[in-house]
Amino acid sequence: MTTLFHWMARLVEAYVVLIMLPYAILSWFRIQPGTTLARIQHFLYQATEPILRPVRRIIPPIGMLDVSFLVVSLVLVFVVVPVLYRV
């Protein structure tokens, strides 16, 4: 059973590093529509939005800064992952 939780922790870590972080970095740049990079950005948006949307309802963006990404990342990395590794 513990190996299941360790795999879940690794999946959460991979989600943060492979999905959330690239989405955050790509959001800093203006990307031409119709390009491969635009399709990648759209995929990353679809993969992150279901998790970020509820946080945005609680903590709205501060000017141009969307802190929902930071909140979700910190909770996943510093709360969820250690809990899953301990089980």
C-alpha positions in Angstrom: 0.0 0.0 0.0 2.8 2.4 0.8 4.2 2.0 -2.7 0.9 3.2 -4.1 1.2 6.4 -2.1 4.8 6.8 -3.2 3.8 6.5 -6.8 1.0 9.0 -6.2 3.5 11.4 -4.7 5.8 11.0 -7.7 2.8 11.6 -10.0 2.1 14.9 -8.2 5.7 15.9 -8.4 5.7 15.1 -12.1 2.5 17.1 -12.6 4.0 20.1 -11.0 7.3 19.9 -12.9 6.1 18.7 -16.3 2.7 20.4 -16.6 2.4 23.4 -14.2 5.9 24.8 -14.4 6.0 24.8 -18.3 2.5 26.4 -18.4 3.6 29.1 -16.0 6.8 29.8 -18.1 4.9 29.8 -21.4 2.3 32.2 -19.9 5.0 34.9 -19.7 5.3 35.0 -23.5 3.1 36.0 -26.4 2.7 33.0 -28.6 1.5 33.1 -32.2 -1.8 31.2 -32.6 -1.7 28.1 -34.8 1.9 27.2 -34.0 3.0 24.0 -32.3 3.9 26.0 -29.2 0.4 27.4 -29.1 -1.0 23.9 -29.2 1.3 22.9 -26.4 0.3 25.9 -24.4 -3.4 25.1 -24.9 -2.8 21.5 -23.8 -1.1 22.7 -20.6 -3.9 25.2 -20.0 -6.5 22.4 -20.2 -4.3 20.3 -17.8 -3.9 23.0 -15.2 -7.2 24.9 -15.4 -9.4 22.4 -13.4 -7.0 22.7 -10.5 -6.3 26.5 -10.7 -9.9 27.7 -11.3 -11.2 26.9 -7.8 -8.2 28.6 -6.2 -8.7 31.7 -8.5 -12.3 31.9 -7.1 -10.9 32.2 -3.6 -7.8 34.2 -4.4 -8.4 36.5 -7.4 -5.4 37.7 -9.4 -3.6 40.7 -7.9 -3.4 43.1 -10.8 -1.5 41.2 -13.6 -0.2 38.6 -11.1 -2.1 35.3 -10.8 -1.0 33.8 -7.5 -3.2 30.7 -7.9 -0.3 28.9 -9.5 2.0 29.7 -6.6 -0.6 28.6 -4.0 -1.4 25.3 -5.8 2.3 24.5 -6.4 3.3 25.2 -2.8 0.4 23.1 -1.4 1.2 20.2 -3.7 4.9 20.2 -3.1 5.0 21.1 0.6 1.8 19.4 1.9 0.5 16.7 -0.4 3.8 15.1 -1.4 5.2 14.8 2.1 1.9 13.4 3.4 1.9 10.8 0.6 5.5 9.9 1.3 4.8 9.4 5.0 1.8 7.0 4.5 
